[in-house]
Amino acid sequence: KERARREQELVQARPHPGCEVPAMPLAEAEAQLREAVGDWSLKARGYAPSVLGNTPPRQLLAVDVGLGKTRAAVRAGRDLLRDPASTVGRLVYLIPTLALGDEIAAQFVALGVTAQVWRGLQAKDSDGAAMCEQPELVSEAIKASVSVREVCAKCPSRASCRYQAQHQEQPEVWVASHDYLFREPPKPLRAAQALVVDEVFWESAICTGVRVKFEALGSDTAPLRGEDAQRLADARTQLCATLQQIEVGEQLTREDLEGFALGDSDLADARKLEWKRQPSASGLDAQSIEALREAVAVAGVHRFQRSVPKLWALVDATRTGPGADGRLPGFITRTAEGVELSYRREPWEGWLQLPMLLLDATAAPQLVEAALGVSVDVTQIRAELPPSVEVLQVRDTAMPRRSLHRKPAELGKGGDRARERRREDLASMLEVQAAMHRGQLCGAVMQKDPKDLLVKEAGENLKRAGVELLNFKEALGRDGWRDCRTLVVVGRPLPPIRSIEAQAAVLFGRQIESVGPDWLQTVVRLAPSAEGSPEAVEVAYHPDPQVEAMRFALCEGALVQAVGRA
């Protein structure tokens, strides 16, 4: 009976996600990639936004890692900018990490295109110097919820500030963080006529774990006065009464708001009044950094929280129900001391008016479209591994994060010496691998905590041996390991299933039926073997297709991204 059941499973087995598209010879895949990028480039250079009803070309290239899609996109960007008939004179290229940004900017420069990486106030410049000369002032402004832009305008160090100097630059290509896709970007980036987004950007659309305590909804409505203060205090009282009736761990529902006395105009008014409480630095007249820091502290004395206006927006959305796209923008969950907000960040409207090229090797199109809120054209290309590449999976020893690292609160509870020995063994193995191919790079990718600890304990020795360590996020899209002789991937990302379900609920704007705290069901899928023929494997999966698409991208997808760096 067991054999018959197994045979039936094999007959019904579908390809594993990422394997649905047949793999083709490398040269053929590269040719298809060039053709797909060329088609988008042709459409982009002729796009006329002034034509009524004209939709900009939005192309997703779901292409295997290592095929050269980033280099193809850089060449397409160069051609767009150099074509006299093109309407594109400025390009923005969004990336997951600044290290990748430096690589991409260098590729543009090598092709004769002026390119620069946009760095935030709290970032380091390429030479390691701080972009902002007054980082403490910026941190204090953020903590006080004072507009950082207004504080910068008053800063005595403004004239020599590297961050401010960026605003005067006009490169043909700005390379910047994914985060700018989901908020209004700095003015120089808004001059773009085309957009390229590289690798796993959809995660930046999800915001979870934002806490609002009931004490933040108390009677302190200063600096509001008079009628404004009274209206806000009354609205907060009614909101708190409603939220406190929800059981801890449960979400606010439309039914919970049936007896809610505030109407649409009242909710909008409450949100505006909350924003009116935001402290401003526009009236400050500080002649020194010390005076400006003191003024910021005074301006933030009323403890305004940006999350409170967002709470009112989510209450309104819960009350009215799903939007025109059938999705809720977020959820409100009761906690012991208040509520927790989870919501979807919407892309800046200006980006959606531009030709857009999206590069992602592992994300399902439904994740990309859910993050953008618009449909995209999809090209999927898989290539056979070249004969020079060999992938070996060692399965006799589990290597989860906890086998190499423990959080500070867990230290001293046993097993610490065993973990230390495992890290020592891992470092020795990496040094041996590097010695076998002396003079050539040996790379290792693992989760962040074990990587940081290994760098602290053995980083200098590994560096001298020719070993470079990255965590999974740092490895995204990196092109610097093309000549890496040996790549070792340790463990894999494996977020808690309820965390994945919560993120999927936010991205797709609907309730998700949880499979519970235990790990997932299993199913038989077909995956290519080393010889190229289909092989049946038993894999974990989530029964909800949208959650499963996210699970695959976060777990197996991260492995694919890491392995493809070499």
Steps between C-alpha positions, in 0.01 A plus 500: 500500500782739584666427164171560317448827685853612412455412134174697493676799651768483233239492225328808645817684598547849358832674447643670807455883494775649291521185287176539301682658206726250319872575521675582174865504395694792644566673168131481405394639839743791470366579153141501629604728784658750261189490284264559795703793632525641148122483454442693823765757403334554163162559663649727767682730259179562306269537800308829501343571841308795358284270284167444677454140613858405411622237749876488564671168422551297819709188443590236760798285407473185713839375388745254656777645716836514328361559151610863501165677525653789697770554238236478227289761681802730538573477126132564422513806726807626316327453164187680623701798616716517186228456235423845348139392439447391861283698741708368792770738622515392864479150652457374857625152591371361833693231688482304832841604642743789453784252436311378194433864411874572482544201265221616268614864496847378400351298212322809367817710531695232311253547211553876496185591696513734801360314800490558875367316805247697706586455867274579795580726792605211722703319232875495438656637183706272275818609685349413839431860606159590641258663258368720783737695725242512779359144532398554865286796397327289233436218748353743750276657233372155398438407864311827554303452172626839383532532122860409414473707182417809706783431745746461211391837363602660832820300559817714524698214337281505190761662275755219550250213526553214255134406515392850400768515228323211323204729429719707267621202297337411167628160383322320220434208735418507870540165679299489823339271758178304443348697786452800272259299288244520780534865607552835337864504392740797528454766232800397283354148460162637397651627174524145359324395179553124547540260791686171550442297819740217580431194722244427774352848534151383598606443863541878540123541449423315825502678836422295812547523875420873539384545862269770635441501876171619645693765692584661165124545453453670835378846588825679404410666170746790529598716323137502377273738686135586535250326273766302311638353822154407626395333171815290492469402868139390447590299188788328681273408793253329265775322309667368817165375633446304178853359482503394865198277440704279266669192644880512512637340183181560301466741206263795471217408262226684322250347742691649795433846354126460442416704808787744450363853531759668273413534132720541193547874548575453871773243426656723236486795741667299779781400268557860389504616861760235589724624218443855619676398824822418316776730626658730244853635473412758234481781757824413677782754487803316634850635442683191631459124505448505877222757470336306218510174700341678795230646275426156355464357851257776594302454176461127571385535858139401414609152382328498164504154332469461123333163555194661662369670181561166326285331764209732415546425128484125565192540720334683211607230251372223729168678531449553125633158394727397211601759241436504128762226451324276753775531758521642850796735551587352838393358835476607866575232762434541872798470736519510878596869505335626182493391137743383230471629144583303186457671165603513138708794381381630165750587226561867430253596230769663286678167445184343359499758219844388374622211283602237754737203468481255793771239555436212740622144475283344769180700562171380354329763280209514746736633772629772268154606383364502855783729614457743209122485476522482119534220244833428331613310192701192598791328328628181667833349396681201652841381393679171539800505732824516302728193527752702703252547787444225757254532790546264795241489780620360832196371686642292784526794741232760567636855515222729624591839645467373857765232438760777451363794696278580795334828580642681809198402711563132419869494597602288796214253452722220374655410169709817468831314479358264236396799291845652539660176375267494199603854410867404539446195276319713243780758495760223460305343214478836321874553541566153354274574204683827440841325525394248234448788256758748625491831319131466417207627705312264732158630607260397776136602551303443819245665726586838651561412866737205437681702232554798730627275777734313265641832375562606860671174598690401185451785254867604471624144445229433241577824318871415482408155367292659220153428643224761476188466717153635419156452650210408271379859460850631424534237226191618309594596146873521575711473187841512665523123544484411131856364524443325833654151483314350797178615666375353827138561606434427867141430600212696351248765602200338665264761652223378734200395295271741685736784411472408132121477529487845661713651224287334231183636663641853476629470144185339360265698725289212631465265792718188484388169647792394716638147493597543865836538674640170376689482174328432173343215312708306251436417138687326221642733235718448194840671496788456256774263615871553439458308173215730395220243519197560728536357847219465755572676828288548810483868590328722756224722371215722616151410372422868427654571153584863579664415832689218329630743235636719779638205698687373196647845424619545860637147548602307188518827307764633740708186441473544124607863536802400710615213277468722193758749627788283377 
